[in-house]
Amino acid sequence: MLTCLINGTVETRLNSDHRLVAFGDGLFETCLADRRGVRFWNDHLNRLENGLARLGMIWTSEDRDALETEIETVLAHVEGVVVCKLILGRGVQGRGYDFDPDRQRTDRIVQVFPYQAQPWHLQGATLVLSEVQASVNPTLAGLKHMNRLDSVLARQSARSAGAHEALLSRADGRLVEGSMSNLYLKRDGQWLTPDLAEAGVDGIIRRRLLRQTEETIRVADLLRSDLDRAEALMISNSLIGLVPVVSLDGRPLTPPAWDELSRFRTAIGLSSD
């Protein structure tokens, strides 16, 4: 880690009784950034503020201004592209799950890490199907909240198989997402992405694709069996961008046509290099 601010102060330690530590009571964003700022900042901020409202966390215009000032401060002297991680946690006294909503605050953590693009980000990702099931909870679906044990366990599926990413599905066989990415599947000439109304993280790149490409990519219920007849696959997140998939469970896949992938990347403001 290059630097860390907690509520505007250079600090790396959080009290062990903080609700972030005890319950994962908070949200986070993982962003690509440089000294000019966070890429797709308005999208990240929108998702954060939507999540804060859904979790009933306190957030004022002063809090937003403080967060943006802290981000500007930590990025002012970075060299090149970095990872900027933002964590917002519910700060409140007492123990146990309960809290007084009138006595809470929202603590801000801003961290900066080195970023290193990997060859597979452009050349293509290898995927495996994980046996880890995605948690179904419509109340939390879409949020990038701090409870990420599904992804933690699924990452081990990828590691043990020597793959770049692992896909999670629900108990009923419906596909949800990758451990760190959103999924796109081309079937009968149409690009589809799993419905995240009940499970999964509504990623920034996914949001931009659905907003900018309109009917080119549609939301649908997708089953694990749909992978067998997929014409092509892609995955995305804020750090890797939009990446073609070249194999699934060791089976080679034909990646999307380069001009099609390039059009998607250009439409959402990603470099097509």
PAZAPA-4460 file (N, C-alpha, C; in steps of 0.05 Angstrom, whole numbers, plus 32768, in hexadecimal, padded with zeros to 4 digits):
% residues 273
    n_x    n_y    n_z   ca_x   ca_y   ca_z    c_x    c_y    c_z   seq   type   mol
   8011   7FE8   8000   8000   8000   8000   8012   8019   8000     1      M     A
   800A   802C   7FEF   801A   8044   7FED   8013   8059   8002     2      L     A
   7FF9   805B   8008   7FF0   806E   801C   7FD4   8067   8026     3      T     A
   7FCD   8071   803D   7FB2   806C   8048   7FA9   8084   8059     4      C     A
   7F91   808D   8055   7F85   80A2   8066   7F6C   8096   8073     5      L     A
   7F69   809B   808D   7F50   8094   809B   7F45   80AE   80A5     6      I     A
   7F2E   80B5   809A   7F21   80CF   80A1   7F34   80E6   809E     7      N     A
   7F44   80E5   8089   7F56   80FB   8082   7F71   80FB   808F     8      G     A
   7F76   80E8   80A1   7F8F   80E6   80AF   7F9F   80CE   80A5     9      T     A
   7FB9   80D3   80A2   7FCB   80BC   809A   7FCB   80A7   80B0    10      V     A
   7FC0   8090   80AA   7FBC   807B   80BE   7FB8   8061   80AF    11      E     A
   7FC0   804B   80BC   7FBC   8031   80B0   7FAE   801E   80C2    12      T     A
   7FA7   8027   80DA   7F9A   8015   80EE   7F7E   801E   80F4    13      R     A
   7F6C   800A   80F6   7F51   800E   80FC   7F4B   8000   8117    14      L     A
   7F3B   800C   8128   7F35   8000   8142   7F29   7FE4   813D    15      N     A
   7F31   7FD1   814E   7F28   7FB6   814A   7F0A   7FB2   814F    16      S     A
   7EFE   7FC5   815D   7EE1   7FC3   8162   7ED0   7FD2   814D    17      D     A
   7EDD   7FDC   8139   7ECE   7FEB   8124   7EBB   7FD8   8115    18      H     A
   7EA4   7FE1   810D   7E90   7FD0   8101   7E9A   7FC5   80E6    19      R     A
   7EAD   7FD3   80D9   7EB9   7FC8   80C1   7EC7   7FAD   80C7    20      L     A
   7ED5   7FAD   80DD   7EE4   7F95   80E5   7ED1   7F80   80F0    21      V     A
   7EBE   7F88   8101   7EAC   7F75   810E   7E97   7F69   80FB    22      A     A
   7E8C   7F79   80E9   7E75   7F70   80DA   7E78   7F75   80BC    23      F     A
   7E8D   7F82   80B3   7E8E   7F8A   8097   7E79   7F9F   8090    24      G     A
   7E73   7FB0   80A4   7E5D   7FC3   80A1   7E66   7FDC   8091    25      D     A
   7E67   7FD9   8077   7E70   7FEF   8066   7E71   7FE8   8049    26      G     A
   7E7C   7FFA   803A   7E7E   7FF7   801D   7E9A   7FFD   8014    27      L     A
   7EA1   7FF5   7FFB   7EBB   7FFC   7FF1   7EBA   7FFF   7FD2    28      F     A
   7ECD   800E   7FC8   7ED1   8011   7FAB   7EEE   800C   7FA5    29      E     A
   7EF4   7FFE   7F90   7F0F   7FFA   7F86   7F11   8008   7F6B    30      T     A
   7F22   801C   7F6A   7F22   802E   7F53   7F3E   8030   7F46    31      C     A
   7F3E   8034   7F2C   7F57   803A   7F1E   7F5A   8059   7F1E    32      L     A
   7F72   8062   7F24   7F75   807F   7F27   7F92   8088   7F1F    33      A     A
   7F95   80A2   7F1B   7FAF   80AE   7F18   7FAD   80C9   7F25    34      D     A
   7FC1   80DA   7F22   7FC1   80F4   7F30   7FAA   8106   7F26    35      R     A
   7F9F   8100   7F10   7F88   8110   7F06   7F6E   8109   7F14    36      R     A
   7F6D   80F2   7F21   7F55   80EA   7F2F   7F4E   80CD   7F2B    37      G     A
   7F37   80C5   7F34   7F2C   80AA   7F31   7F1E   80A7   7F17    38      V     A
   7F24   8092   7F08   7F16   808C   7EEF   7EF9   8085   7EF5    39      R     A
   7EE7   8090   7EE6   7ECA   808B   7EEA   7EC1   8092   7F06    40      F     A
   7ECB   80A8   7F10   7EC5   80B0   7F2C   7EA7   80B4   7F30    41      W     A
   7E99   80C0   7F1E   7E7C   80C5   7F23   7E6D   80AA   7F26    42      N     A
   7E76   8096   7F17   7E69   807B   7F1A   7E6F   806F   7F35    43      D     A
   7E88   8071   7F3D   7E90   8066   7F57   7E81   8074   7F6E    44      H     A
   7E80   808F   7F6C   7E72   809F   7F81   7E54   8098   7F81    45      L     A
   7E48   8096   7F6A   7E2C   808F   7F69   7E26   8074   7F76    46      N     A
   7E37   8060   7F70   7E33   8046   7F7D   7E36   8047   7F9B    47      R     A
   7E4B   8056   7FA4   7E50   8059   7FC0   7E37   8066   7FCE    48      L     A
   7E2E   807C   7FC3   7E18   808B   7FD0   7DFE   807B   7FCF    49      E     A
   7DFA   806C   7FBA   7DE2   805A   7FB9   7DE4   8045   7FCF    50      N     A
   7DFC   803A   7FD2   7E00   8025   7FE7   7DFD   8030   8003    51      G     A
   7E08   8048   8007   7E05   8055   8022   7DE8   8059   8029    52      L     A
   7DD8   8062   8015   7DBB   8066   801A   7DAE   804C   8021    53      A     A
   7DB4   8037   8012   7DA7   801D   8016   7DAF   8011   8031    54      R     A
   7DC7   8016   803A   7DD0   800C   8054   7DC8   801E   806C    55      L     A
   7DBC   8035   8066   7DB4   8048   807A   7DCC   8055   8088    56      G     A
   7DE2   8059   807A   7DF9   8066   8085   7DF8   8084   8081    57      M     A
   7E03   8093   8094   7E03   80B0   8093   7E16   80B9   807D    58      I     A
   7E0D   80CC   806D   7E1E   80D7   8057   7E14   80F3   8050    59      W     A
   7E25   8107   8055   7E1E   8122   804F   7E2F   812E   8038    60      T     A
   7E28   8145   802F   7E38   8152   801B   7E54   8158   8026    61      S     A
   7E56   815D   8040   7E70   8162   804C   7E81   8148   804C    62      E     A
   7E74   8131   8050   7E82   8118   804E   7E8D   8113   8032    63      D     A
   7E7C   8119   801E   7E84   8115   8003   7E9C   8128   7FFC    64      R     A
   7E9A   8141   8004   7EB0   8153   7FFF   7ECA   814A   800C    65      D     A
   7EC8   8140   8025   7EDF   8136   8033   7EEC   811F   8024    66      A     A
   7EDB   810C   801B   7EE5   80F5   800D   7EF4   80FD   7FF3    67      L     A
   7EE8   8110   7FE4   7EF4   8118   7FCB   7F0E   8127   7FD0    68      E     A
   7F0F   8137   7FE6   7F28   8145   7FED   7F3E   8131   7FF4    69      T     A
   7F36   811C   8003   7F4A   8108   800B   7F54   80F8   7FF3    70      E     A
   7F43   80F2   7FE0   7F4B   80E5   7FC8   7F5F   80F6   7FB8    71      I     A
   7F58   8110   7FB6   7F6A   8123   7FA8   7F85   8124   7FB5    72      E     A
   7F85   8124   7FD0   7F9E   8126   7FDF   7FB0   810D   7FDA    73      T     A
   7FA5   80F5   7FDC   7FB5   80DD   7FD9   7FBF   80D9   7FBC    74      V     A
   7FB0   80E4   7FA9   7FB7   80E0   7F8D   7FCA   80F6   7F82    75      L     A
   7FCD   810B   7F91   7FDC   8122   7F87   7FF8   811C   7F7E    76      A     A
   8005   8109   7F8C   8021   8104   7F86   8027   80E8   7F7C    77      H     A
   8012   80D9   7F74   8017   80BE   7F6A   8024   80BF   7F4E    78      V     A
   8033   80AA   7F48   803F   80A8   7F2E   8030   8093   7F1D    79      E     A
   8026   809B   7F07   8018   8088   7EF5   7FFD   807F   7F00    80      G     A
   7FF5   8068   7EF8   7FDA   805D   7F00   7FDD   804D   7F1A    81      V     A
   7FC9   8051   7F2B   7FC9   8043   7F45   7FAD   8039   7F4A    82      V     A
   7FAB   8028   7F5F   7F91   801F   7F69   7F89   8030   7F81    83      V     A
   7F72   803C   7F80   7F67   804B   7F97   7F4F   803C   7FA2    84      C     A
   7F52   8033   7FBB   7F3D   8025   7FC8   7F30   8037   7FDD    85      K     A
   7F15   8038   7FDC   7F05   8048   7FEE   7EF4   8036   7FFF    86      L     A
   7EF5   803A   8019   7EE5   802B   802C   7ED5   803E   803D    87      I     A
   7EBB   803A   803F   7EAA   8049   8050   7E9D   8036   8064    88      L     A
   7EA1   803C   807E   7E97   802A   8093   7E86   8038   80A7    89      G     A
   7E72   802A   80B1   7E61   8036   80C5   7E70   8037   80E0    90      R     A
   7E74   804F   80EA   7E81   8053   8103   7E6D   805A   8119    91      G     A
   7E6B   8049   812E   7E57   804E   8143   7E61   803F   815C    92      V     A
   7E5A   804A   8173   7E61   803E   818C   7E4F   8026   8192    93      Q     A
   7E58   8015   81A5   7E48   7FFF   81AE   7E52   7FE5   81A1    94      G     A
   7E46   7FCF   81AA   7E4E   7FB5   819F   7E35   7FA6   8196    95      R     A
   7E3A   7F92   8186   7E23   7F83   817B   7E1A   7F8F   8161    96      G     A
   7E07   7F82   8154   7DFD   7F8B   813A   7DEE   7FA5   813B    97      Y     A
   7DE1   7FAB   8151   7DCF   7FC2   8153   7DE0   7FDC   8153    98      D     A
   7DD4   7FF2   814A   7DE1   800C   814C   7DCB   8021   814D    99      F     A
   7DD2   8038   8158   7DBF   804F   8159   7DC3   805F   813F   100      D     A
   7DB0   805F   812D   7DB4   806D   8114   7DB9   808B   8117   101      P     A
   7DB0   8096   812E   7DB4   80B3   8132   7DCF   80BA   813E   102      D     A
   7DDF   80A5   8144   7DFA   80AA   8150   7E10   809E   813F   103      R     A
   7E0A   8097   8127   7E1E   808B   8116   7E2E   80A1   8106   104      Q     A
   7E44   8098   80FB   7E53   80A9   80E8   7E5D   8096   80D2   105      R     A
   7E68   80A1   80BD   7E74   8090   80A8   7E91   8097   80A6   106      T     A
   7EA2   8083   80AC   7EBF   8086   80AC   7EC9   8081   808F   107      D     A
   7EDD   8091   8088   7EE8   808F   806C   7F05   8085   806D   108      R     A
   7F0A   8071   805C   7F25   8067   8058   7F2C   8069   803B   109      I     A
   7F43   8076   8035   7F4C   8079   801A   7F68   806D   8018   110      V     A
   7F6B   8059   8008   7F85   804B   8005   7F8E   804C   7FE8   111      Q     A
   7FA9   804D   7FE5   7FB4   804C   7FCA   7FC8   8035   7FC8   112      V     A
   7FC6   8025   7FB3   7FD7   800E   7FAF   7FE4   8010   7F93   113      F     A
   7FFB   8004   7F8F   8006   8003   7F74   7FF3   7FF3   7F61   114      P     A
   7FF5   7FFA   7F48   7FE5   7FEB   7F34   7FF7   7FE1   7F1E   115      Y     A
   7FF3   7FC8   7F17   8003   7FBB   7F02   7FF0   7FAC   7EEF   116      Q     A
   7FED   7FB7   7ED7   7FDC   7FA9   7EC3   7FE9   7F8E   7EBC   117      A     A
   7FD8   7F7A   7EB9   7FE2   7F5F   7EB2   7FDD   7F59   7E94   118      Q     A
   7FEE   7F49   7E88   7FEA   7F43   7E6B   7FCE   7F38   7E65   119      P     A
   7FC3   7F28   7E77   7FA9   7F1B   7E72   7F93   7F2F   7E70   120      W     A
   7F97   7F47   7E7B   7F82   7F5C   7E79   7F7B   7F62   7E5C   121      H     A
   7F8F   7F60   7E4B   7F8B   7F64   7E2E   7F89   7F4A   7E1F   122      L     A
   7F9A   7F36   7E27   7F9B   7F1D   7E17   7F84   7F0A   7E1C   123      Q     A
   7F78   7F0D   7E34   7F61   7EFC   7E3A   7F64   7EEC   7E54   124      G     A
   7F4D   7EE8   7E61   7F4D   7EDB   7E7B   7F45   7EBE   7E79   125      A     A
   7F51   7EAE   7E8C   7F49   7E92   7E8F   7F36   7E90   7EA7   126      T     A
   7F20   7E82   7EA4   7F0B   7E80   7EB8   7F06   7E64   7EC1   127      L     A
   7EFD   7E61   7ED9   7EF2   7E47   7EE3   7ED7   7E4C   7EF0   128      V     A
   7EC7   7E37   7EF1   7EAE   7E38   7EFF   7EB3   7E30   7F1C   129      L     A
   7EAD   7E41   7F2F   7EB1   7E3B   7F4B   7E99   7E2C   7F56   130      S     A
   7E9E   7E1B   7F69   7E88   7E0E   7F77   7E7D   7E1F   7F8E   131      E     A
   7E8A   7E35   7F93   7E80   7E48   7FA7   7E67   7E55   7F9D   132      V     A
   7E52   7E55   7FAD   7E39   7E61   7FA5   7E38   7E7F   7FAD   133      Q     A
   7E2C   7E8F   7F9C   7E28   7EAB   7FA2   7E12   7EAE   7FB6   134      A     A
   7E15   7EBF   7FC9   7E00   7EC5   7FDD   7DEA   7ED5   7FD0   135      S     A
   7DD1   7ECC   7FD5   7DBA   7ED9   7FCA   7DAD   7EEB   7FDF   136      V     A
   7DAC   7F05   7FDA   7DA0   7F17   7FEE   7D98   7F31   7FDF   137      N     A
   7D7F   7F33   7FD7   7D76   7F4B   7FC8   7D7B   7F65   7FD6   138      P     A
   7D7C   7F65   7FF1   7D81   7F7E   8000   7D9D   7F89   7FFB   139      T     A
   7DB0   7F77   7FF7   7DCC   7F80   7FF3   7DD5   7F7C   7FD7   140      L     A
   7DC5   7F71   7FC5   7DCE   7F6C   7FAA   7DD6   7F85   7F9C   141      A     A
   7DEC   7F84   7F8D   7DF6   7F9B   7F7E   7E0A   7FAB   7F8D   142      G     A
   7E09   7FAA   7FA8   7E1B   7FBA   7FB8   7E37   7FAE   7FB9   143      L     A
   7E4B   7FC0   7FBB   7E67   7FB7   7FBF   7E6C   7FBA   7FDD   144      K     A
   7E5F   7FA9   7FED   7E61   7FAA   800A   7E7A   7F9A   8013   145      H     A
   7E80   7F9D   802D   7E99   7F92   8037   7E98   7F75   803E   146      M     A
   7E81   7F68   803B   7E7E   7F4B   8040   7E83   7F3C   8025   147      N     A
   7E9B   7F32   8021   7EA2   7F27   8007   7EAD   7F0B   8009   148      R     A
   7EA3   7EFB   801C   7EAD   7EE0   801F   7EA8   7ECE   8007   149      L     A
   7E92   7ED2   7FF9   7E8E   7EC3   7FE0   7EA5   7EC6   7FCD   150      D     A
   7EAE   7EDF   7FCA   7EC4   7EE4   7FB8   7EDE   7EDA   7FC2   151      S     A
   7EE2   7EDC   7FDD   7EFB   7ED2   7FE9   7EFE   7EB4   7FE4   152      V     A
   7EE9   7EA5   7FE8   7EEA   7E88   7FE3   7EEC   7E81   7FC5   153      L     A
   7EDE   7E90   7FB5   7EDF   7E8B   7F98   7EFA   7E91   7F8C   154      A     A
   7F08   7EA4   7F97   7F23   7EAB   7F8E   7F36   7E92   7F90   155      R     A
   7F31   7E82   7FA5   7F41   7E6A   7FA9   7F3C   7E56   7F93   156      Q     A
   7F23   7E55   7F88   7F1D   7E44   7F72   7F2E   7E4B   7F5A   157      S     A
   7F31   7E65   7F55   7F41   7E6F   7F3F   7F5F   7E68   7F44   158      A     A
   7F68   7E6E   7F5C   7F84   7E69   7F63   7F8B   7E4C   7F60   159      R     A
   7F7B   7E3A   7F6A   7F82   7E1D   7F69   7F82   7E12   7F4D   160      S     A
   7F72   7E1F   7F3B   7F71   7E16   7F1F   7F85   7E25   7F0D   161      A     A
   7F93   7E39   7F19   7FA6   7E49   7F09   7F97   7E5B   7EF5   162      G     A
   7F7F   7E63   7EFC   7F6F   7E74   7EEA   7F6F   7E90   7EF4   163      A     A
   7F66   7EA2   7EE3   7F66   7EBF   7EEA   7F4D   7EC6   7EFA   164      H     A
   7F37   7EB7   7EF6   7F1E   7EBF   7F02   7F0C   7EA6   7F06   165      E     A
   7EFA   7EA7   7F1A   7EE7   7E92   7F1F   7ECB   7E9D   7F1F   166      A     A
   7EB9   7E8F   7F12   7E9D   7E97   7F10   7E8C   7E8B   7F26   167      L     A
   7E7A   7E9C   7F31   7E68   7E93   7F46   7E4C   7E91   7F3B   168      L     A
   7E3D   7E7E   7F45   7E21   7E7B   7F3E   7E10   7E77   7F57   169      S     A
   7DF6   7E79   7F54   7DE4   7E74   7F6A   7DDE   7E56   7F6D   170      R     A
   7DD1   7E4F   7F83   7DCB   7E33   7F88   7DB8   7E28   7F72   171      A     A
   7DA8   7E39   7F65   7D97   7E30   7F50   7DA4   7E2F   7F35   172      D     A
   7DBE   7E34   7F34   7DCD   7E32   7F1B   7DCF   7E4B   7F0B   173      G     A
   7DC3   7E61   7F15   7DC4   7E7A   7F06   7DDF   7E87   7F0A   174      R     A
   7DEC   7E90   7EF5   7E05   7E9E   7EF6   7E02   7EB9   7F03   175      L     A
   7E17   7EC2   7F11   7E16   7EDC   7F1E   7E2D   7EEE   7F15   176      V     A
   7E46   7EE5   7F1A   7E5D   7EF7   7F14   7E76   7EE7   7F18   177      E     A
   7E8D   7EF4   7F14   7EA6   7EE9   7F1C   7EAD   7EF2   7F38   178      G     A
   7EC2   7EE6   7F43   7EC9   7EEE   7F5F   7ED1   7F0B   7F61   179      S     A
   7EDB   7F17   7F4B   7EE3   7F33   7F4B   7ED9   7F42   7F32   180      M     A
   7EC6   7F36   7F24   7EBF   7F42   7F0B   7EA1   7F3C   7F04   181      S     A
   7E97   7F4B   7EF1   7E7D   7F45   7EE5   7E81   7F35   7ECB   182      N     A
   7E6D   7F26   7EC4   7E6F   7F13   7EAE   7E5C   7F1C   7E97   183      L     A
   7E65   7F17   7E7E   7E56   7F1C   7E66   7E58   7F03   7E54   184      Y     A
   7E41   7EFB   7E4A   7E40   7EE2   7E3A   7E31   7EE8   7E20   185      L     A
   7E3D   7EDF   7E09   7E31   7EE3   7DEF   7E23   7EC9   7DE7   186      K     A
   7E09   7ECC   7DE2   7DF9   7EB5   7DDA   7DE6   7EBC   7DC3   187      R     A
   7DE7   7EAD   7DAE   7DD7   7EB2   7D96   7DDB   7ECF   7D8C   188      D     A
   7DF4   7ED8   7D8E   7DFB   7EF2   7D83   7DF5   7F09   7D96   189      G     A
   7DE9   7F04   7DAE   7DE1   7F19   7DC1   7DF2   7F17   7DDA   190      Q     A
   7DFE   7F2E   7DE2   7E0D   7F2F   7DFB   7DFA   7F31   7E12   191      W     A
   7DFE   7F21   7E27   7DEE   7F20   7E3F   7DFF   7F22   7E58   192      L     A
   7DF4   7F2D   7E6D   7E02   7F2E   7E87   7DEE   7F25   7E9D   193      T     A
   7DF7   7F16   7EB1   7DE4   7F0C   7EC5   7DD5   7F22   7ED4   194      P     A
   7DBC   7F1C   7EDA   7DAB   7F2D   7EEA   7DB6   7F2D   7F07   195      D     A
   7DBB   7F45   7F12   7DC6   7F47   7F2D   7DB2   7F52   7F41   196      L     A
   7D98   7F4E   7F3C   7D84   7F58   7F4E   7D84   7F4B   7F69   197      A     A
   7D8F   7F33   7F6B   7D8E   7F24   7F84   7DA9   7F1C   7F8E   198      E     A
   7DBE   7F1F   7F7E   7DD9   7F17   7F86   7DED   7F25   7F74   199      A     A
   7E06   7F29   7F7F   7E1B   7F34   7F6F   7E20   7F52   7F73   200      G     A
   7E36   7F5B   7F67   7E3E   7F77   7F68   7E39   7F84   7F4D   201      V     A
   7E2B   7F9B   7F4E   7E26   7FAA   7F35   7E3F   7FBB   7F2F   202      D     A
   7E51   7FAF   7F1F   7E6A   7FBC   7F19   7E69   7FD5   7F09   203      G     A
   7E7D   7FE6   7F0C   7E7E   8000   7EFE   7E7F   7FFC   7EE0   204      I     A
   7E91   7FEA   7ED6   7E93   7FE5   7EB9   7E79   7FDA   7EAF   205      I     A
   7E6C   7FC7   7EBE   7E52   7FBC   7EB6   7E3E   7FD2   7EB3   206      R     A
   7E3D   7FE4   7EC7   7E2A   7FFA   7EC6   7E2E   800B   7EAD   207      R     A
   7E47   8011   7EA7   7E4C   8022   7E90   7E45   8014   7E76   208      R     A
   7E4B   7FFA   7E75   7E44   7FEB   7E5D   7E26   7FEB   7E58   209      L     A
   7E16   7FE6   7E6D   7DF9   7FE5   7E6A   7DEE   8000   7E63   210      L     A
   7DFB   8015   7E6D   7DF1   8030   7E68   7DF9   803A   7E4C   211      R     A
   7E11   8033   7E44   7E1B   803E   7E2B   7E15   802D   7E12   212      Q     A
   7E12   8013   7E16   7E0E   8002   7DFF   7DF1   7FF9   7DFB   213      T     A
   7DDF   8003   7E0C   7DC3   7FFE   7E0A   7DBC   7FE1   7E05   214      E     A
   7DB0   7FDB   7DED   7DA6   7FC0   7DE8   7DBD   7FAD   7DE0   215      E     A
   7DD5   7FB7   7DDD   7DEB   7FA5   7DD5   7DF1   7F90   7DEA   216      T     A
   7DEE   7F98   7E03   7DF2   7F85   7E1A   7DD8   7F86   7E2A   217      I     A
   7DCD   7F6F   7E2F   7DB4   7F6D   7E3E   7DB7   7F5E   7E58   218      R     A
   7DA7   7F64   7E6C   7DA6   7F55   7E85   7D94   7F3D   7E82   219      V     A
   7D9D   7F26   7E8C   7D8D   7F0E   7E88   7D93   7EFA   7E9F   220      A     A
   7D80   7EE8   7EA3   7D86   7ED1   7EB4   7D97   7EBD   7EA4   221      D     A
   7DAF   7EB7   7EAE   7DC1   7EA5   7EA0   7DC7   7E8D   7EB2   222      L     A
   7DC8   7E76   7EA7   7DCE   7E5D   7EB6   7DEA   7E54   7EB0   223      L     A
   7DF4   7E43   7EC2   7E0F   7E38   7EBD   7E0F   7E29   7EA2   224      R     A
   7DF9   7E1D   7E9B   7DF8   7E0E   7E82   7DFA   7E20   7E69   225      S     A
   7DF4   7E3A   7E6D   7DF7   7E4D   7E57   7E14   7E51   7E4F   226      D     A
   7E26   7E4B   7E61   7E43   7E4D   7E5B   7E4B   7E39   7E45   227      L     A
   7E3D   7E22   7E43   7E44   7E0E   7E30   7E3E   7E17   7E13   228      D     A
   7E2B   7E29   7E10   7E25   7E32   7DF5   7E2B   7E50   7DF0   229      R     A
   7E3D   7E5A   7E01   7E45   7E76   7DFE   7E57   7E79   7DE6   230      A     A
   7E52   7E8D   7DD6   7E64   7E93   7DBF   7E7D   7EA2   7DC8   231      E     A
   7E7B   7EB0   7DDE   7E92   7EBF   7DE8   7E8B   7EC8   7E04   232      A     A
   7EA0   7ECE   7E14   7E9C   7ED8   7E2F   7EAF   7EF0   7E33   233      L     A
   7EA7   7F02   7E45   7EB7   7F19   7E4E   7EB3   7F1C   7E6C   234      M     A
   7EC7   7F28   7E7A   7EC4   7F30   7E96   7ECD   7F4D   7E98   235      I     A
   7EC5   7F5A   7EAE   7ECD   7F76   7EB2   7ECE   7F7D   7ECF   236      S     A
   7EDF   7F90   7ED6   7EDE   7F9F   7EEF   7EED   7FB9   7EEA   237      N     A
   7EEE   7FCA   7EFF   7EFA   7FE5   7EFC   7F18   7FE4   7EF8   238      S     A
   7F25   7FCF   7F00   7F42   7FCE   7EFD   7F4B   7FC1   7EE4   239      L     A
   7F3E   7FAC   7EDB   7F46   7F9D   7EC3   7F38   7FA7   7EAA   240      I     A
   7F23   7FB7   7EAE   7F14   7FC1   7E97   7F02   7FAB   7E8C   241      G     A
   7F01   7FA7   7E72   7EF0   7F93   7E65   7F03   7F7F   7E58   242      L     A
   7F01   7F66   7E61   7F15   7F51   7E59   7F08   7F3A   7E4B   243      V     A
   7F12   7F31   7E34   7F07   7F19   7E27   7F0F   7F00   7E37   244      P     A
   7EFF   7EEB   7E35   7F05   7ED1   7E42   7F0F   7EBE   7E2D   245      V     A
   7F25   7EB1   7E33   7F31   7E9E   7E1F   7F2E   7E81   7E26   246      V     A
   7F26   7E7B   7E3F   7F20   7E5F   7E46   7F0F   7E5E   7E5F   247      S     A
   7F00   7E48   7E61   7EEE   7E43   7E78   7EF2   7E26   7E81   248      L     A
   7EFB   7E22   7E9A   7F00   7E08   7EA4   7F13   7DF8   7E91   249      D     A
   7F27   7E06   7E86   7F3B   7DFA   7E75   7F32   7DF6   7E58   250      G     A
   7F19   7DFD   7E52   7F0F   7DFA   7E37   7F13   7E14   7E28   251      R     A
   7F22   7E14   7E12   7F27   7E2C   7E03   7F0E   7E39   7DF8   252      P     A
   7F0C   7E54   7DF9   7EF5   7E62   7DEF   7EFF   7E76   7DDA   253      L     A
   7EEE   7E7B   7DC6   7EF4   7E90   7DB3   7EEE   7EAB   7DBF   254      T     A
   7F01   7EBD   7DC1   7EFC   7ED7   7DCD   7EEA   7EE8   7DBB   255      P     A
   7EDE   7EFD   7DC6   7ECE   7F0F   7DB5   7EE0   7F1B   7D9F   256      P     A
   7ED3   7F22   7D89   7EE1   7F2F   7D73   7EEE   7F49   7D7E   257      A     A
   7F07   7F4F   7D74   7F15   7F66   7D7F   7F06   7F80   7D7A   258      W     A
   7EF9   7F83   7D62   7EEB   7F9C   7D5D   7ED3   7F9F   7D6F   259      D     A
   7EC6   7F89   7D76   7EAF   7F8A   7D88   7EB8   7F92   7DA4   260      E     A
   7ECD   7F85   7DAE   7ED8   7F8C   7DC8   7EE1   7FA9   7DC8   261      L     A
   7EEE   7FB2   7DB3   7EF8   7FCE   7DB2   7EE1   7FE1   7DB2   262      S     A
   7ECB   7FDB   7DA5   7EB3   7FED   7DA5   7EA8   7FEF   7DC2   263      R     A
   7EA6   7FD9   7DD0   7E9D   7FDA   7DEC   7EAF   7FEB   7DFD   264      F     A
   7EC9   7FE7   7DFA   7EDC   7FF6   7E0B   7EDB   8014   7E05   265      R     A
   7ED9   801B   7DEB   7ED7   8037   7DE4   7EBD   8043   7DEE   266      T     A
   7EA7   8035   7DEC   7E8D   803F   7DF4   7E8C   8047   7E12   267      A     A
   7E9B   8039   7E22   7E9A   803E   7E3F   7EB3   804E   7E49   268      I     A
   7EC3   8057   7E36   7EDA   8068   7E3E   7EF3   805A   7E46   269      G     A
   7EF6   8041   7E3C   7F0F   8032   7E41   7F20   8033   7E29   270      L     A
   7F3B   8032   7E2D   7F4D   8031   7E17   7F4A   8017   7E08   271      S     A
   7F4D   8018   7DEE   7F4B   8000   7DDE   7F66   7FF6   7DD6   272      S     A
   7F7C   8000   7DE4   7F97   7FF7   7DDD   7F9A   7FDA   7DE1   273      D     A
***
